[in-house]
Amino acid sequence: MSSCSNDWMRSQRQSSGDYFRPVEQQADPVAPLVIRVTGYAALSNAKNLSEAQRRLLAMRGSQVDAYRTMAERVYGTAIQGATTVRDMVVENDRLRTWVESSLQGARVVSTDVLPDGSVETVLEMVIDQGFRNCLQTNGNQRMNVDCRIPLGSHLGMAKPVQTEQNRMDVGSNPYSGSAPQPDMAAPSSTPKGAQSGFYFIE
């Protein structure tokens, strides 16, 4: 009986080995990540500009739009909102979004003029392990000697000043003259002595 039992257990181990095998190849969790975004811009209607000037300005505008989109993808978008309620009725509901950061290492892949006259720019950026370490270090409020000087600004460090030029309102309810306006601040530069929240290393 013992001999038969040993033979049966040996056969079971061999058969189970055919179905369950160790994984020999694993994905690299810190492999570089390539992010690619697209920016657009339209030709200017200014009559005092030549055709070449309008095309060059549109190309530049599409590159700036691509950089803004890249910053939104990498660092995120800050959103600020305010709602005014009077007599249990919502009078005003306003949202504001902005992004403020510095990018280093982004590369323009292509800039093309589309059939409708607008310009499209494709921007590419490689997120390596060093960049991720800097973001994780900043998120944990620790210092990392491998990270270079801070870039961008920490949106929660200071109270910016609102201007008419940089308003980005969402909604159709404008503020009335009698209703109190909530404190809706637009982004400004980092105050003196404030620590930035964005890092990048070469």
SULWOMO-V294280 format. One record per residue. SS is DSSP state (@ for helix, = for strand, . for the rest). PHI is phi in degrees with one decimal (999 if undefined). BURIAL is # if it has 16 or more other ideal C-beta (glycine too) atoms within 10 Angstrom, else .. Layout:
{{SS PHI BURIAL} {SS PHI BURIAL}}
This chain:
{{. 999 .} {@ -64.8 .} {@ -64.8 .} {@ -66.1 .} {@ -65.4 .} {@ -64.5 .} {@ -64.1 .} {@ -67.9 .} {@ -66.0 .} {@ -64.9 .} {@ -67.7 .} {@ -67.0 .} {@ -64.7 .} {@ -67.5 .} {@ -69.0 .} {@ -68.0 .} {@ -67.4 .} {@ -72.5 .} {@ -100.0 .} {. -115.6 .} {. -124.2 .} {. -66.8 .} {. -75.6 .} {. -93.3 .} {. -124.3 .} {. -123.8 .} {. -73.7 .} {. -75.5 .} {. -71.7 .} {. -115.1 .} {. -67.1 .} {. -58.5 .} {= -109.0 .} {= -99.7 .} {= -109.4 .} {= -126.8 .} {= -127.6 #} {= -128.8 .} {= -121.8 #} {= -132.0 .} {= -156.8 #} {. -105.8 .} {. -70.8 #} {. -74.7 .} {. -97.2 .} {. -63.8 .} {. -79.1 .} {. -83.7 .} {. -106.5 .} {. -79.2 .} {@ -62.9 .} {@ -65.7 .} {@ -64.5 .} {@ -63.0 #} {@ -68.1 #} {@ -65.6 .} {@ -65.9 #} {@ -66.6 #} {@ -63.7 #} {@ -65.1 .} {@ -63.2 #} {@ -67.5 #} {@ -66.5 #} {@ -63.7 .} {@ -63.8 #} {@ -66.9 #} {@ -63.7 #} {@ -63.6 #} {@ -63.7 #} {@ -64.4 #} {@ -62.8 #} {@ -65.6 #} {@ -68.7 #} {@ -82.1 #} {@ -99.2 #} {. 93.3 .} {. -117.7 .} {= -82.9 .} {= -123.8 .} {= -130.2 #} {= -135.6 .} {= -150.4 .} {= -131.3 .} {= -107.0 #} {= -120.2 .} {= -135.6 .} {. 56.0 .} {. 62.8 .} {= -126.9 .} {= -74.0 .} {= -94.4 .} {= -139.7 #} {= -138.7 #} {= -130.3 #} {= -125.5 .} {= -138.3 #} {= -123.7 .} {= -157.4 #} {. -137.0 #} {. -141.8 #} {. -162.1 #} {. -123.8 .} {. -111.4 #} {. -141.4 .} {. 104.2 .} {. -74.9 #} {= -131.0 .} {= -78.0 .} {= -82.3 .} {= -158.0 .} {= -136.6 #} {= -127.7 .} {= -94.3 .} {. -79.9 .} {. -58.8 .} {. -81.8 .} {. 99.1 .} {. -75.5 .} {= -116.4 #} {= -120.0 #} {= -122.8 #} {= -105.0 #} {= -116.3 #} {= -130.6 #} {= -146.5 #} {= -101.3 .} {= -97.4 #} {. -96.7 .} {@ -66.6 .} {@ -62.8 #} {@ -64.1 #} {@ -64.3 .} {@ -62.4 #} {@ -66.3 #} {@ -65.3 #} {@ -67.3 .} {@ -63.6 #} {@ -66.4 #} {@ -65.3 .} {. -91.7 .} {. 57.3 .} {. -122.9 .} {. -101.2 .} {. -131.6 .} {. -69.6 .} {. -77.3 .} {. -82.7 #} {. -82.6 .} {. -61.0 .} {. -64.4 #} {= -123.2 #} {. 83.3 #} {. -147.0 #} {. -87.1 #} {. -71.5 #} {. -101.2 .} {. -85.7 .} {. -132.8 #} {. -100.0 .} {. -72.8 #} {. -108.5 .} {. -85.5 .} {. -130.1 .} {. -71.0 .} {. -74.2 .} {. -103.3 .} {. -74.6 .} {. -133.7 .} {. -91.2 .} {. -118.0 .} {. 124.9 .} {. -114.4 .} {. -101.5 .} {. -74.0 .} {. -72.9 .} {. -85.3 .} {. -69.4 .} {. -87.4 .} {. -76.8 .} {. -69.3 .} {. -87.4 .} {. -69.1 .} {. -76.3 .} {. -111.4 #} {. -101.7 .} {. -92.9 #} {. -68.2 #} {. -138.8 #} {. -71.5 .} {. -67.5 #} {. -67.4 .} {. -65.2 .} {. 88.6 .} {. -84.1 .} {. -87.0 .} {. -75.8 #} {. -105.4 #} {= -120.9 #} {. -133.5 #} {. -153.4 #} {. -123.7 #} {. -84.7 .}}
